[in-house]
Amino acid sequence: MARIGVDVGGTCTDLILETFESDSTGRGVFIHKVESTPQDQSIGVLNGIRQICETAGIKREEIDLIVHGTTVAANITLEHNGAEVGMLTSRGFRDILHIARHKRPHNFSLQFDVPWQSRPLVKRRNRIPVSERIFPPAGRIEEPLDEEETRAAAELLKSRGIKSIIICFLFSFLNPAHEKRAKQIVLEVIPDAYVSCSSEIANVIREYERFSTTAMNAYVGPKVALYLQHLEQKLQSEGITAKLRIMQSNGGVSTAEKCARESVSILMSGLAAGVIGGRYCGALSNAGNILTVDIGGTSADLSTIPDGNIKIKNSRDTYVGEYPVLTPMIDMTTLGAGGGSIAYIDEGGHFRVGPQSAGADPGPVCYARGGVEPTVTDAQVVLGRLDPEHFLGGNLSIDPGLAKKAITEKIAKPLNMTLEQAALGIIRIMNSNMSLAIRANSVARGYDTRDFSLMPFGGAGPLNGVALAREISAKEVIVPPAPGITAAIGLLVTDMKYEFTTSVPTLIGSAQQEDLDRINRVVDKLKTLCRERLLEDGIPENSHDFEQFAECRYRGQGFELRAEMPDGKLTSKNLKAIEKNFHAEHERDYGWRFNDVEVEIVTVRVIGVAKVEKLKWPRLEEGSGSPVEDAFMYERPTTFDDGETRVTPRYNRDKLRAGHAISGPAIVIQHNSTTMIPAGYRGRVQEFGNLHISEHHA
C-alpha cells in the first residue's frame, strides 16, 4: 500500500514515496527530483514515478495512492490561454463581469490596465441574457425561466463552437432551481459541454464575485479536466492502478473527478502543499510559529503559521491574476523571486531582479541550454555557493564560465561593477524583495517575527535562509530535512477535505427562532453534501469529521471574517458564541473591534474532513559515536553576503547525525538543495534531521 506525493514546480517535479511493512521493500521513505516538462506536466510526473519506484525497488502495482500538486490551472490564468467561455445570465445583468465593482486598480494612474475588461474571462458577445427572476430574501420565483430563450441561447453558443458554458442568475444562491433547469437544457443542446452553475461553484452572496469565480472555473476547467483524465490514462497504461488525489487551494485533497469538475478549487494547488509541508517539518522540532519561504526556480511563496495553525485568506483577498475567485485559499504571498529569476537593467537604468524567469527551459545561463539572461542561480554559482560537480546531486551539469560571462556583460560592465559586486547585488535585491513580502504577510498582520522561526525550503531556499532571517529579525532558521521536496512532503500529510457554503444573511442581535431553524437546516444540508462526497471516496462514515464556520461582518461592512460556530444545533443560548468569536477574529486581523455594533452572519460554511495517516519521517541515528568530520567533503572559496570570500568547508548532509553541530562558514550539500551557514552562525541537527541555524557567539 505504498503512496507517492508528486508536486510539479516551474523548474522541477518533486516526489516522495512512503512504503509500509506490507510492501516488498518494507517500511521506508524515498525522495526524488526530476525536471518539469511545462509542455505536458504528466510527462515529468510519469518520469518521476518510474524513477522513484526503481530507486525504492518497489513494484508499480503496489502503489495504492498518488497525491498530486499541480500548477496546470494557475498556469492557464497566468498565460491567458483558457477556454472560450459562453454565459447565460439574468436579463439586464449581462455586463456585471465588465462593470465589476467600479474600482480603479491604481487610483492615480492614467495608464492602468483593467484585466477583467481588457482580457475578459467571457467576451461580451458570448454573454447572453435570458428572462428569469428570483427575489430575495427567501428565493421566491418572481418570473419563471424562459426555457425557449434558454434553448435558443444554447443553440447560438453551439453555432459558435463554444463548449464551456457558465450559468449565472441573480440570487441563485437563494434558490438554484433556474440554474439547474438551464443546465439541463444546455446539456440537451450540447451534450459534451463543460457547464458550470454559479450555485454549484460559489453558492454565496455578491453577484460579481460569484459570476467571476464561475467564469474562472469554466475558463480553466476544460484543460484541467483533460490533463487529469490524460494523467489517469497514462498511469493506467503504466500498470499503476493507484487512486489519484489532487491538492486543493484550501489545504485539503480531493478526487481527480471533483477537481476536474470544480477546477477553480486547485488554482493554488502546489503552493498550498508547501505550506502544509512546512508546518509538518516545524512540528518535527516542536516549533509552532513558522514563517515558510518556499523558493523554487520560478517563484517564492511565503506564509505565516502561528501556533501551528494554517491561515485561510479573507475572501476580499482571494484574487488570481487580478480576477476575484471566491474559493478558500491558504493565506500566502507569491512573488517572482526564484533561482531562475532574471537580473536585468530596466529602461530607466535601474538594477532589477524578476519577476521574469528563465524557467525550466532554457533555464539559467549556467545550464548551457541556450539561456542568455543572468539569473539568481547564475549569481550563486559565480559566488561559489553552488558547486558544479554536486548540482542536483551531480545529475545536472552546469558551466560556471557561462554564468560569469552573462553577469559580466549584462550587469557588471553596464553598472561599472566587479563581477562579485554584480552577483552579490542580484542576491541582495532578491532577498530585499522577499523580506518586504514576508513582513507584509506577518508583521502587517499583527505577528511579531521575533517569535517565529524562518523555514526556507525549495531548491533555492536554504541558500538565502540566514540572510532573510536577519532581515526580518526571525529568532532562528530551520532547514527541513529534505528542503527541495518539502511541498511533496505536504502532499502526504494532508487530509481529505470538501467545503460547501450557503449565504444566510442574519443579524445576530435580532435573530428569532425561525432564523436559527433556517441556519440549522442549512448546516444539516451542507453536512449531508460533505458526507455524500466522503462516502463516494470510500471514506467510512465513522471517519468523517466536520468543521462549521459563520462568515460574519459588522453591519454595514463590506467583507466577512470566519468565526467558529458552536458544535451541535444553534440556539439562543449559544448564538452569542459566534459573535464573541467574530469580535476576537476581527481584533486579531485589524487590531480593533466594535463591541457595540451589530454582527451579521452572511454565509455558513461546513468543511467535511477525513483524516489520513500521516507520513512517518525516519529518525536520524545519534551522532555521539561519529564526529561531524565524517561528513566533511572538501573546501572551496565562497563569497558571503558581507562581501568577504572565505575558504569554506563542504559537508554532506546525508552523513550528518542527530546532535551534530556545524559552525559557519560552511556549506551543507544534499541532492535536492544546498544550505549556507555564514560566519558567526551555527547549525545543529535535530533528531528528525531538521537543521537549526542561529547566531553563535564564541
ABEGO torsion letter per residue (X at the ends): XBBBBBBBBAABBBBBBBBBAABAAEBBBBBBBBBBBAABAAAAAAAAAAAAAAAAGBBAAABABBBBBBAAAAAAAAAGABBBBBBBBBBGAAAAAAAEAGBBABAABAABBBAAAABBABBAAABBBBBBBBBOAAGBBABBBBAAAAAAAAAAAAAAGBABBBBBBBGAAABAAAAAAAAAAAAAABAABBBBBAAAABBBBGAAAAAAAAAAAAAAAAAAAAAAAAAAAAAAAAGBABBBBBBBAAGBBBBAAAAAABAAAAAAAAAAAAAAAAAAAAAAAGBABBBBBBBBAABBBBBBBBGGBBBBBBAAABBBGGBBBBBBBBBBBBBBBBAABBBBBBAAGBBBBOABBAEAOAEBAAAGAGBABBBAAAAAAAAGABBAAABGGGABBBBAAAAAAAAAAAAAAAAGBBAAAAAAAAAAAAAAAAAAAAAAAAAAAGBBAAABBBBBBEAAAAAAAAAAAAAAGBABBBBBABAAAAAAAAAAABBBBBBBBBBBBBBAAABBAAAAAAAAAAAAAAAAAAAAAAAAAGBBAAABBBBBBBBBBBBGBABBBBBBBBBEBBBAAAAAAAAAAAAAAAAAAAGBBBAABBBBBABBBBBBBBBBBBBBBBBBBBAAABBAAAABABBBBBBBAAGBBBBBBBBBAAABBBGBBBBOBBBBBBAABBBBBBBGBBBBBBAAGBBBBBBBBX
